[in-house]
Amino acid sequence: MMIYNNDSILYRWVKGVLANKKAVLGTSLVGFFIFISIFGQLFTKDPTAFLSTPLSPPSIDYWFGTNGQGQDVFAQTIAGSRQTLFVGFTTGFLVVMIGSLIGGISGYYGGRVDDILSLFINIFLVMPGLPLMVILASWLPPGPITLIGVLSLTGWAWNARVIRSQMMAFKNRDFVSAAIISGERNIRIIVIEIMPRMLSLIASSFIGATIYSIGAQVALEFLGLGDVSSITWGNNLYWASNDLALLTGSWWTFIPTGLSVAIISFSLTLINFGIDEVTNPRLISERIWKEKISNDDIIDGVTPFREING
């Protein structure tokens, strides 16, 4: 069982991530967005109130201007982050949970169980994701729960395929054989003994699934397939399009939301890069090798090497 001490996998993993500059910067940006999504509305105007002339440019009173309904774009950008991030992170969690469960069981048991679950995974892999999302989102009642369900249903299969392959590699290790001989249940071996050793893969999968969820959610809402009465980043873009923002030159109605989506995705990607640098054996050995050798003697390339004269 994994225990949180100085020798545990989790301790060493967290310590390495916190020492990585990319991961720290990404975590700080994500934390900032989470903070403003929870508490930001305490310091902004009512995002649903009609406050000024429609499509007013940015000013001292309205930092991001107003939209086509005279509502404060800054307040709507802040307010829209709450539901967008909630749907994104919740969907990312569900995608990883479903994929890890199905992929883990498939890879560990093998045989007929693997055949049936692999067929199930492959069916979802070959389904066209975007058309399926559009059909389901247009057919089901609009709202965040529908978006979470649709995105989770269409996004778990890739993660399951990756977890399955890793589980097949781990199940023949000595520590698994020892757990089986000691009488541990199969589900405990999968969850307690094997899954912690795939922590970096699961974390990267969660980050990738969250980025996918945020982007897909914004895209569906931009198409009008969400609850257009709610305030989200996707609906902000939807109303900006309805108000002909591009034709009228009202760039302030869509630029803040677009930048917010880009920055949160960039932040999550930085965390992913940081995790990879901490857990990838090749990158770890390369970093240690560079630290021990003077930079003047290193010739960079696909495979860095040291030039020795004479």
C-alpha positions as CSV (number, residue, x, y, z in Angstrom):
1,M,0.0,0.0,0.0
2,M,1.3,3.5,-0.9
3,I,2.1,5.5,2.2
4,Y,2.8,9.2,2.2
5,N,6.4,9.3,3.5
6,N,9.8,10.4,2.3
7,D,10.2,7.1,0.3
8,S,6.7,6.9,-1.2
9,I,6.0,7.3,-4.9
10,L,3.5,10.1,-4.3
11,Y,6.0,12.1,-2.1
12,R,8.8,11.9,-4.7
13,W,6.5,12.7,-7.5
14,V,5.0,15.8,-5.8
15,K,8.4,17.0,-4.7
16,G,9.7,16.7,-8.2
17,V,6.7,18.5,-9.7
18,L,7.0,21.4,-7.2
19,A,10.6,21.8,-8.1
20,N,9.9,22.1,-11.8
21,K,9.5,25.7,-13.0
22,K,7.0,24.9,-15.8
23,A,4.8,22.9,-13.5
24,V,4.9,25.7,-10.8
25,L,4.0,28.4,-13.4
26,G,1.2,26.3,-14.8
27,T,-0.1,25.5,-11.4
28,S,-0.1,29.1,-10.3
29,L,-2.0,30.2,-13.4
30,V,-4.6,27.4,-13.0
31,G,-4.9,28.3,-9.3
32,F,-5.5,31.9,-10.3
33,F,-8.3,31.0,-12.6
34,I,-9.9,28.7,-10.0
35,F,-9.7,31.5,-7.5
36,I,-11.4,34.1,-9.7
37,S,-14.0,31.5,-10.8
38,I,-15.0,31.0,-7.1
39,F,-14.5,34.5,-5.7
40,G,-14.3,36.8,-8.7
41,Q,-18.0,37.7,-8.8
42,L,-17.7,39.3,-5.4
43,F,-15.7,42.1,-6.9
44,T,-17.4,42.6,-10.3
45,K,-20.7,44.0,-11.5
46,D,-23.8,41.9,-12.1
47,P,-23.0,40.0,-15.3
48,T,-26.7,39.8,-16.3
49,A,-27.5,43.5,-15.8
50,F,-28.0,45.9,-18.7
51,L,-25.6,48.6,-17.6
52,S,-24.6,50.7,-20.6
53,T,-24.9,51.3,-24.4
54,P,-24.6,48.0,-26.3
55,L,-21.1,47.3,-27.8
56,S,-19.4,50.1,-25.9
57,P,-15.6,49.9,-26.2
58,P,-13.4,49.4,-23.1
59,S,-13.3,52.3,-20.7
60,I,-12.5,53.1,-17.1
61,D,-16.1,52.1,-16.0
62,Y,-16.1,48.9,-18.2
63,W,-12.6,47.5,-18.5
64,F,-13.6,45.1,-21.3
65,G,-16.4,47.1,-22.7
66,T,-20.0,45.9,-23.1
67,N,-21.6,43.3,-25.3
68,G,-24.6,43.6,-27.7
69,Q,-27.0,43.6,-24.7
70,G,-25.1,46.3,-22.8
71,Q,-23.8,43.8,-20.2
72,D,-20.3,44.1,-18.7
73,V,-17.9,41.8,-20.7
74,F,-15.4,41.8,-17.8
75,A,-18.0,40.6,-15.4
76,Q,-19.2,38.0,-17.9
77,T,-15.7,36.7,-18.5
78,I,-15.2,36.3,-14.7
79,A,-18.6,34.7,-14.2
80,G,-18.3,32.4,-17.2
81,S,-15.1,30.8,-15.9
82,R,-17.0,29.1,-13.0
83,Q,-19.2,26.8,-15.1
84,T,-16.7,26.3,-17.8
85,L,-13.9,25.2,-15.4
86,F,-16.4,23.1,-13.4
87,V,-17.5,21.2,-16.5
88,G,-13.9,20.9,-17.8
89,F,-12.4,19.5,-14.6
90,T,-15.3,17.3,-13.8
91,T,-15.3,15.8,-17.3
92,G,-11.5,15.3,-17.1
93,F,-11.9,13.4,-13.8
94,L,-14.7,11.2,-15.2
95,V,-12.9,10.5,-18.4
96,V,-9.8,9.3,-16.5
97,M,-11.9,7.3,-14.0
98,I,-13.9,5.5,-16.6
99,G,-10.9,5.0,-18.9
100,S,-8.7,3.8,-16.0
101,L,-11.3,1.4,-14.7
102,I,-12.2,-0.2,-18.0
103,G,-8.6,-0.2,-19.3
104,G,-7.2,-1.5,-16.1
105,I,-9.6,-4.4,-15.8
106,S,-9.1,-5.2,-19.5
107,G,-5.3,-5.2,-19.3
108,Y,-5.1,-7.0,-15.9
109,Y,-7.5,-9.9,-16.5
110,G,-6.7,-10.5,-20.2
111,G,-8.4,-13.4,-22.0
112,R,-12.1,-13.2,-22.8
113,V,-12.6,-10.2,-20.5
114,D,-9.9,-8.3,-22.4
115,D,-11.5,-9.3,-25.8
116,I,-14.9,-8.0,-24.8
117,L,-13.7,-4.8,-23.2
118,S,-11.2,-4.2,-26.1
119,L,-14.1,-4.5,-28.5
120,F,-16.1,-2.1,-26.5
121,I,-13.2,0.4,-26.4
122,N,-12.6,0.0,-30.2
123,I,-16.2,0.8,-31.0
124,F,-16.0,4.1,-29.2
125,L,-12.6,4.8,-30.8
126,V,-13.9,4.5,-34.3
127,M,-17.0,6.6,-33.6
128,P,-16.7,10.1,-35.1
129,G,-16.5,12.1,-31.9
130,L,-17.6,15.6,-33.1
131,P,-20.7,14.5,-34.9
132,L,-21.7,12.3,-32.0
133,M,-21.2,15.2,-29.5
134,V,-23.3,17.5,-31.7
135,I,-26.1,15.0,-32.1
136,L,-26.3,14.1,-28.3
137,A,-26.0,17.7,-27.2
138,S,-28.8,18.8,-29.5
139,W,-31.0,16.0,-28.5
140,L,-30.6,16.1,-24.7
141,P,-31.8,19.0,-22.5
142,P,-29.2,21.8,-22.5
143,G,-27.2,22.3,-19.4
144,P,-23.8,21.5,-17.7
145,I,-24.9,18.0,-16.7
146,T,-25.6,17.2,-20.4
147,L,-22.3,18.6,-21.5
148,I,-20.4,16.5,-18.8
149,G,-22.3,13.4,-19.9
150,V,-21.7,13.9,-23.6
151,L,-18.0,14.8,-23.3
152,S,-17.4,11.9,-20.9
153,L,-19.1,9.4,-23.1
154,T,-17.1,10.5,-26.2
155,G,-13.7,11.0,-24.6
156,W,-12.9,8.0,-22.3
157,A,-11.8,5.4,-24.9
158,W,-8.4,6.9,-25.7
159,N,-7.4,6.9,-22.1
160,A,-8.7,3.4,-21.6
161,R,-6.5,2.2,-24.5
162,V,-3.4,3.7,-23.0
163,I,-4.1,2.4,-19.5
164,R,-4.8,-1.1,-20.8
165,S,-1.4,-1.3,-22.5
166,Q,0.4,-0.1,-19.4
167,M,-1.5,-2.5,-17.2
168,M,-0.5,-5.4,-19.5
169,A,3.1,-4.4,-19.0
170,F,2.8,-4.1,-15.2
171,K,0.8,-7.2,-14.4
172,N,3.8,-9.5,-15.0
173,R,6.1,-7.6,-12.5
174,D,7.4,-9.3,-9.4
175,F,5.5,-7.1,-7.0
176,V,2.2,-8.1,-8.6
177,S,3.1,-11.8,-8.3
178,A,4.0,-11.2,-4.7
179,A,0.6,-9.5,-4.0
180,I,-1.2,-12.4,-5.7
181,I,0.6,-15.0,-3.7
182,S,-0.2,-13.1,-0.5
183,G,-3.9,-13.4,-1.3
184,E,-4.7,-9.8,-2.2
185,R,-7.9,-9.3,-4.2
186,N,-7.6,-8.4,-7.9
187,I,-9.3,-5.1,-7.5
188,R,-6.9,-4.1,-4.7
189,I,-3.9,-5.1,-6.8
190,I,-5.2,-3.0,-9.7
191,V,-6.0,0.1,-7.6
192,I,-3.5,0.0,-4.8
193,E,-0.5,-1.8,-6.2
194,I,-0.4,-0.9,-9.9
195,M,-2.3,2.4,-10.4
196,P,0.1,4.4,-8.1
197,R,3.0,3.4,-10.4
198,M,1.0,4.9,-13.3
199,L,0.4,8.2,-11.5
200,S,2.3,10.3,-14.0
201,L,0.4,8.8,-16.9
202,I,-2.9,9.2,-15.1
203,A,-2.1,12.8,-14.2
204,S,-1.1,13.6,-17.8
205,S,-4.3,11.9,-19.1
206,F,-6.4,14.0,-16.7
207,I,-4.8,17.2,-17.9
208,G,-5.2,16.2,-21.6
209,A,-8.8,15.3,-20.9
210,T,-9.5,18.6,-19.2
211,I,-8.0,20.6,-22.1
212,Y,-10.2,18.5,-24.5
213,S,-13.3,19.1,-22.3
214,I,-12.9,22.8,-22.0
215,G,-12.3,23.2,-25.8
216,A,-15.1,20.9,-26.8
217,Q,-17.5,22.5,-24.3
218,V,-16.7,26.0,-25.6
219,A,-17.1,24.7,-29.2
220,L,-20.5,23.1,-28.5
221,E,-21.8,26.2,-26.7
222,F,-20.5,28.5,-29.5
223,L,-22.7,26.4,-31.9
224,G,-25.7,27.1,-29.6
225,L,-25.9,23.6,-28.2
226,G,-25.6,24.6,-24.6
227,D,-27.9,26.5,-22.3
228,V,-27.7,30.0,-24.0
229,S,-29.3,31.6,-20.9
230,S,-26.3,30.7,-18.7
231,I,-23.1,32.6,-18.5
232,T,-20.1,30.6,-19.8
233,W,-17.1,31.2,-22.0
234,G,-18.8,29.3,-24.8
235,N,-22.0,31.3,-24.6
236,N,-20.0,34.6,-24.5
237,L,-18.6,33.6,-27.9
238,Y,-22.0,32.5,-29.1
239,W,-23.6,35.9,-28.3
240,A,-20.6,37.8,-29.7
241,S,-21.2,35.9,-33.0
242,N,-24.9,36.7,-32.9
243,D,-24.1,40.4,-32.3
244,L,-21.9,40.3,-35.5
245,A,-18.8,41.2,-33.4
246,L,-16.4,40.7,-36.3
247,L,-18.4,42.8,-38.8
248,T,-18.9,45.6,-36.3
249,G,-15.3,45.5,-35.1
250,S,-16.3,44.8,-31.5
251,W,-13.2,42.8,-30.7
252,W,-13.6,43.2,-27.0
253,T,-16.7,41.0,-26.9
254,F,-14.7,37.8,-27.9
255,I,-11.0,38.5,-27.3
256,P,-11.1,38.2,-23.4
257,T,-12.9,34.9,-23.6
258,G,-10.7,33.6,-26.3
259,L,-7.6,34.6,-24.3
260,S,-9.0,33.0,-21.2
261,V,-9.5,29.7,-23.0
262,A,-6.0,29.9,-24.5
263,I,-4.3,30.8,-21.2
264,I,-6.0,28.0,-19.1
265,S,-5.1,25.5,-21.8
266,F,-1.5,26.8,-21.9
267,S,-1.3,26.5,-18.1
268,L,-2.5,22.9,-18.1
269,T,0.0,22.1,-20.9
270,L,2.8,23.6,-18.8
271,I,1.9,21.3,-15.9
272,N,1.8,18.4,-18.3
273,F,5.3,19.3,-19.6
274,G,6.5,19.6,-16.0
275,I,5.2,16.2,-15.1
276,D,6.8,14.7,-18.1
277,E,10.2,16.2,-17.2
278,V,9.9,14.9,-13.7
279,T,8.8,11.3,-14.5
280,N,10.2,10.6,-18.0
281,P,13.4,8.5,-17.4
282,R,15.1,9.7,-20.6
283,L,14.5,13.4,-19.6
284,I,15.7,12.8,-16.1
285,S,18.9,11.1,-17.2
286,E,19.6,13.8,-19.7
287,R,19.0,16.6,-17.2
288,I,21.4,14.9,-14.7
289,W,24.0,14.4,-17.4
290,K,23.9,18.0,-18.4
291,E,24.2,19.1,-14.8
292,K,27.4,17.1,-14.3
293,I,29.1,18.3,-17.6
294,S,30.0,21.8,-18.5
295,N,27.6,23.4,-21.0
296,D,30.6,24.5,-23.1
297,D,31.4,20.9,-23.8
298,I,27.9,19.9,-24.9
299,I,26.8,19.8,-28.5
300,D,23.0,20.0,-28.7
301,G,21.0,17.9,-31.1
302,V,18.5,15.1,-31.2
303,T,21.0,13.2,-28.9
304,P,23.3,15.7,-27.1
305,F,26.9,14.6,-26.8
306,R,30.2,15.8,-25.4
307,E,33.0,16.6,-27.7
308,I,36.4,15.4,-26.5
309,N,39.5,16.8,-28.2
310,G,42.6,14.8,-28.7
